[in-house]
């Protein structure tokens, strides 16, 4: 029911216009037809005004159309026998023509955006004030536009009459007709120029209005010259709001098609260059440019790693939209045709599409980079294990096999020597077991999976090779990936301490459960010969950094004030891991730009 109210108001307004026109003018078929035609015109203009207000409330065009409907509703008063009503009806007609010029020139927004628009509208208003109004003041009867008589039977008094100077009145009236015709011609030429320079979106809206304006200009010139063609003049007046409605409809259809092309194009998961091409094709805007913020240089970079030139602030054809991420930092820029500003729904859809595409591209690239990095780390780890097995346990087992063969031969001939070899083999077996246990540190220990970090790290501390103090704050169970990353980082740090901290060194392992994650620290009291310049060297430290990077965590390695090594890390809770992984991977595995959507024009 709510959606019917505007249309009921339009119908009621047209009905009131018709009834008021008939009552004010009295009987007569010609006057009744004129009142009916005025009512139809009011309903057309009001309907378009209501549509514009509903679809584009930010555009003042609907206000101009509403004023035009009110002015046209007063047109039948020219047949009134009342002097005041008659004078009002004659006066509002040229004002309605000036309003019509205003509407046509400022379509589709209703705003004056060009100096020439203001000049033509000002000329139309000045023509009424300086030519038409003085001509009315110098004649006892308000003249019509054409050369026909002002009235057919009894002429009503002109309430604006000051002095009777028919010669001057006719001269001013003819000058008004010429100037008004020139304004209409200039309006059509200006619209033609706008059409030629406009974007596809604007051309779709502007073309029907241009055709209606040209038709109106030709009919007005013919009417002012010959005094005939009043019916055609009325029809061309109707054509203007119909053309506006058609232009808006074509614009919305174009918007729907553009959105369809956007959605279809995004299904292909385009990269930055493909996204820019897809956007330009969808909007029929070859001037469209898309750039990513490069924080290191403070510039916008396109897909070719070239600096994106920003349009001048005075540029009338282009507008700029800056997209921001969740931290309100600039992430992307869209340079587009200004006509897109008049379609806010389409613009927001474009901005959302760009944001989603960039975020998806960033995540996919980050995940691909992280996967490749993980594959490389896994391959390096496999080779390290293979080399360690070959150089260590395998050699011991081969030597053990040879000793077994020798012992078999010596059992009868030299029992004492055989017993000595058996003792050596026991020692070799213990060494092989120890070495295999050391290698097994690279695999997930069962204790970690069964009882969690505190238990697994407690066992690792007991077997660390140096005194270790543990301080665990009963952490809750985390994801297996997070627990593995923390466990192996701590084990690696303890192994480094055992190898490099020196005699008499101790270590402390700390584990803390935080509100939004879990943190750990391994600090030893070793000697001060490990300079910070060497902190990025070594496979162990690189392995720790890789593990934390893959899980979206943070790792800080530094030399403490006592000279020992401090390894401090933090992993966010599970719901933040994906964001952390993408952030770290994007920063370290991708070109240093991207994120996520202020309007700058």
N, C-alpha and C positions, 0 to 999 in steps of 0.2 A: 504493500500500500504506500510505503514511503516513496518508492521510485515513481509512483504515478502522480505525486503532488506537483512536480515541476510541469508535467504535461497538462495537468488540469489547470494550472495557473496560466499556461500559454493559451489553452483553448478558451479559458474565461476571459483573458485579455483581448483576444481576437473578437469574441462575442460582444464584449462591452464596447469595443471600437465600432463594430458594425451597428449595434443598436444606437449608440450615442451619435454616430454619424447620421443615421436615418432620422433620429429625433431632432437633431440640430438643423438639418437641411430641409426637412419637410418631405412631402411626397414627391414622386417623380422617378421614373425608371432609371434615368441617367445618374441621378444622385444616389439612388439605391445601389446601382452597380459600382459606382465609385466607392461607396462606403464598404461594400463587400470586398472589393479589391484591396482597400486599405486594411481591412481585417485580415485578409490572407497574408498581406505583407507583414503585418505585425506578428502574426503567428510564426511566419518563417524566420524573421529576424530574432524573435524571442526564443524560438526553439534552438536556433544555433547558439545564441548567447548562453542559454542554460546548458547546452552540451559542452561548450568551451569551459564554462565555470565548473562543471562536474569533472571533466577530464583534465583540464589544465588550470586549476584555481590560481596558480601563481602568475598567470598571464592577464594583464589588464584589458585584453581584447574583449572579454565578455562585458566589461563596463561600457566600452564604446558601443558595442552592439545593443546593449540595453538602452543607452541614450538614443541611439538611432531608432529603435522600436518605439520609444515614447514620442519622438519627433514625428515619425510616420503615422502614429495613431492620431495625431492632431490634424492630419491632412484633410479629412472630410469637412473640417470647419470652414473651408473656403466657400462652401455653399450655404453657410448659416446666414439667417436674416438678422442676427445679433451683431452689432458693430464690433464689440470686443472679440467675440468668437471668430468673426470674419477676419479681423486684423491679425489675431493669433495664428489662424490657419495659413494666411498668406506669408506671415513672417517666418514661421518655422520651416517652410519648404526649402528656401536656400540654405538655411542652417543644416537641414537634413542632408543636402548635397555636400556641404563641407564636411559633415561627419562621415559621409560615405567615402569621400576622398581620404580622410584620416584612417578609416578602417582598412581600405585597400592598400594604402602606402605602408602601414605598419604591420600588416599581416606577416607572420602568424602570431606575433607576440602582443601587439598593441602598443609596443614601446617605440619611441623615436630613437633609432640607432644610427642614423646617418644625417649629416648636415643638409643634404638635399631633401630629405623627407621633411625636416623642419621648415625648410624654405617653402616647399609646396603647400604644406598645411598652413603656414603663416600667410602665404599669398591668398589662399582660399578665404581665410578669415578676414584679411585686409580688404579683399574685393567686396565682401558683404558690408563691412563697416564703412568703407570709403566710397563705394560706388552704388551698391544696391540700396542701402539705407538712406543716403541723401536723395536718391531718385524717388523713393517712397515719400519722403518729407516734402517734396516739391510738387505733389499731385494729390488731388482730393480722393483718388481711388488707388488702391494698391495694385500695381501692374502685375501681369503674369509674366512668366519667362518668355513665352513666344509672342508673335505679333498679333495674336487673337485679342479681342476686346477683353477688358478686365472683368466684365460681368455681362450677362446676357439679357437680363430684364431690369430689375431694380438694383442699382449699385449701392452697397453699404458704405457708410462713412469710414474714412481712413483716420483712425485715432492718432496716427503718427504725423498727420498733415500739419505743416507749418505755414507754407506760402505756396501759391499757385504759379509755378514756372514750368509749363509743359515742355518747352524747348530744352531747358536744362535737364529736366527729368528724363526725357527720351534720350538725350545725349549720354547721360550717366548710365541709363539702363542698357543702351547698346554697348557701351564700353564694358559694362559688367558681363554681358553675354559673351563678348569677344574674349575677355580675360578668363572667364569661367571655362570656355571651350579650350583655350590654351592650357589651362591648368589640367584639364582632363587628358589632353594629348600628352603633356609632359609627364603626367602620372603613368600613362600607358608605356611611354618610352622608358621611364625609369624602371618599371616592372620588367620590361623586356631585357634591360641591361642586367637587372638582378637575376633574372632567369638564366641568362647566358653564363654568368659568373658563379651561379649557385652550385652547391653540391647536389648529389643525386637526391638526397633526402629532401632538401629545400625545393628542388625542381618539381618533385612530385606534388608538393603542397602548393607551390606558386603557380603552376601552369593553369589550372582551372580559374584561378582568380585573375590572372592576366587576360585570359580569353573573355571573361565576364566584363572586365574593365574596358577592353577594346570595344566590345559590343555596346557597352553603356556610353562610351565616348562618341561613337558613331551616331547612335540614336539621339543623344543629347544635342550634338552638332546639327543633326537634321531637324530636330524639333525647334531649336533656337533660331534656325534659319528660315524654316517654312511654316512653323506653327502647327504642323501635323505630326502624326506618329506618336500621339500621347499613349496609346495602348502599348506600343512597342517599348516606349520609355518605362512604362510600369513593369512590363515583363523583364526588361533588363535590370530594373531595380531588384526584382525577385531573384534574378540570376546571381547577383553578388552574394547574398547569404548562402544560396545553394552551392555556389562555387567554393565558398569558404568551408562549408560542411564537406563537400567532396574532397577538397584539399586535405582537410584533417583526416578524413577516412583513408585516403591514399597514404597519408603519412603513417597511420596506425597499421595499415596492411604492410607497408614497407618495414615497420618496426617488427611485426610478427615474422616476416620473412627473414629479416636480419637475425632475430633471435634463433630461428630455426637453423640458419647457417652457422651461427655461433655454437649451438649445442652439437650439431653434426660435426663441426670441425674439432671441437674439444674431445670428441670420442676417439680421435686419432692420436691423442696425447702428443701434441706438437711440442717441439723445442722452442727456444726463444724466437728464432728466425721464422719458424713455421707459424708460431702464434701471431707474430706481427703480420705476416702475409695473410693468414686466415682472417684476422680482424679487418685488415684493409679491404679484402674481397667481400666480407660480410656487410660492411658499411659502405661499400663503393667509395672509399676515401683513399685514393693513392697517396695523399700527403700524410697519412697516419704514420706516427713514429712511436716506437716503444723502447724504453731504456731502463736499465737497472742501475741502482745506486752503487757506486764504488767508494766505500768509506776511506780507503787509503789515499785516493787522489781527490776526493770530494767532488766527483763529476758523475754525470750520467753516461753509461756505456751501453751501446747497442749490441746486437748479436755478433757483429763483426769486430767487437772490441774497439770501436771508434766512438769518439765523444759525440753525444747527441746535442746538436745545436738547439738552444731554446729560442722560441720566437720572441720578437721584441714586444714589450708591454703594449705598444700602440698597434700591434697587428690586429686587424679586424676580421681576418678569415680563420684564424687558428686560436684554439684554447688549450689550456694545459691542465691536466688532472694529475695530482701527486698521490700515490698510494703509500700508506704507512703500515708498519707492522704492529704487533700487539704492544710493543714498547713505545709506540708513537714515533718511531724512527723512520725516515724515508726509505722505501724499498724499491719502488718502481715509478715510472713517469709515463703518462700517455699524452701525446700531442695529437689533437684531432681537429676536424672542421668544427667551427663554432656552431654550426646548425645543430649539432648533436646536443647542445645545451638546452635546446627547446624540446627535447625528448628525454626528460629526466629518467623515466623508467628504462629506456634503452641504454642510457648512459650508465646507470647503476648496474644494469645487467652486464654491460661490457666490462666495467670495473671489477665486478665480482668474478667474471670469467677470467680476466687477467690474473687476479689475485689467486684464484684456485689453480689455474694452470701453472703459475710460477711456483706456488707451494708444492704442487704435485711433482713438477719437474725437479724442484730442489730435493724433495724427499727421495724420488726415484734415483736421481744422480747420486745423492748421498748414500743410499742403500747399495747402489751398484758399486760405488767406490769402496764402501766398507766391506762388501762381499769380496771384491778383488783383493783388498788389503788383507782380509782374513785368510783368503786362499794362499796369498804369498807367505803370511806368517805360518800357516799350517804346513806349507811345503818346506819352509826353512826349518821348522821344528822336526818334521819327519826326517829331513836330511841330517839334522843334528843327532837325533836318536840313532839313526842308522850308523853314523860315524862313531858315536859313542859305543854302540854295541860291537861294531867291528873292531875298534881299537881297544876296547876293554874286555867285556864279558866274553866275546867270541874268542879272543886270543887266549884268555884264561882257560876256557873250555877245551880249546884245541890242545893247549899244553897239558891239561888234565888228562885228555884222551891218550896222549903220548906216554904220560907217566903210568897210566893204567896198563898199557901194553908192556912197558918195561917191567913193571911190578909183577905182571903175570909170568914173565920169563925168570924173574929173580926169586920167586917164591920157593922154589926147590933148591936152586943153586946158591943163593945168598939171602937167607931169611932176614938177617939183620938189616941188610940194605933195603929189602922190600918193606920192612917195618918203618924205616926212616922215610921212604917214599910215601907210605900211607899217611904218615904224620904230615908231610908236606902237602899231600892232596887234600887233607882235611882243612889245612890253612887256606889252600887255594879255593876250596869250595866256599869257605866263610867269606873270602874276599869277593868271590863272584856274586854271592848272595847280597853282600853289602853294596856292590856296584849296581846290581839290578834294582835294589831298593832305592838307590839314589836316582836311577833313571826313572823309576816309577813315580817319583815326585812330580813328573810332568803330566801324570794321569790323575783323574779325580779319585781321591781316596774314599773308600767305603764309609769311613767315619763321618766325612763331610756330608754325604748324602743321607746318612741315617740319623745323625745327631746334631748337625748344623755347624756353624762357624766356630762357636766357642770351644766345643769339644775337639774339632779338627785342628784349630790353631793351638790349643793346649798341648796336643800330642806333638805338633810340629815344633813347639817351643822346647819340649823335653828332648827332642832329637836334634837340636839346632847346632850343637858343637860349641856353644858358649852359654854362660848363665843368662837366662831370660826371665824377666818379670812380666807377668800378664795382668792386665786390668780390663776385664770384660764386663760390660753392663748388660748382661742377659738379653742380648738382642733377639728380636723375633725372627722367624724364618723369612728369608727373602727369596727371590726367584733363583733357580739354579745357576743362571748365568751370572747374576750379581754375586752370589756366594763363591762361585769359582774364581771370579775376577779378584775379589778381596783375598781369598785364600792364597792364590798363587802369587799375588803381589807381596803379601806378607812373608810367604816362604822364600821368595826371591830376595827380599830385603834381609831376611835372617841369614840366608846363604852368603850374601855379600858381606854382612857383618862378620860372619865366621871366617871368611877368607881374608878380609882386608882391615878389619878393625884393630887387629893386633892382639898380642898376649895380654890377658887380664881384662879385656874389654867385656862389657855387659850390654844387654839390650833390653828394651821394654816394648811390649806390644799392647796397644790400647785399642779397644773396640767400643764405640758409642752408638746407641740407638737415638736418632734425632726424630723430630716430628715429621719431617719431610724426606727422610733418607737415613743412611747409615754412614758413619765415618770411621776411619781406622788410622793408626799411626804406628810406625816402627822406628824407634830412635836408639842408636847405639852410642857408646861412650868411647869410640875408637880414636885413633890418632888423627892429627890435623894435616896429614900429607895428601888428603883427597881434596884437591882444589875444585871450586865450583865450575871451572872451565871444563872439567872432565865429567861432569854430571850427565851429559847427554851421550857419552860414549859407552860402549859395551852392550852386548846382546841382552843381558839381564834387564838393564834399565829400559832399553827399547821395548822389550817384551812387556814390562809393566805398563809403559805408556800405551802400547797397542791394546792391551786388555781393557784399560780404563776408557780409551777412546771408543772401543767397540760397544761398550755398555752405556755410554753417555755420562761417564763419571769424570771426576777431576783428580789430577795427581800433581803434587808439588814435591820436588826433591831438592833439598838444600843442605848446606853444612851448618850444623848447630854451633852455638857460641863456644862449646867445649871441644869442637873439632870433630865430633861424630857426625854420622850421616842421618838425616831426618827424612823419612818417607811418609807423607801425609796424603790421604786420599778420601774422597767422598763420592758416594753413589746416591742419586735421588731415588725416591720411592718409585714403585713400578709404574704408576700412572704418568710419571714425568720422564721415564726412560726414553720413550720414543722421541719426545721433543729434544732431549739432551743428545741422543744419537744423531738426529738430523742437524742440530746446531753444530756439534763438534765436527761431523763429517763435512758439512757445508763449509765450515771455516778452514778445514785442513785438506780436504780432498777436492774442493771445487774452486773455480774462480771466486775471489772474495767479494761476492755480492749476493743479493736476494734477501727476502723476507716477505712481509705482507702488506686495508685500503682505507684531503682538503682540496679544496678546489681552488685553483689558481687560474685566472683567466685575464 
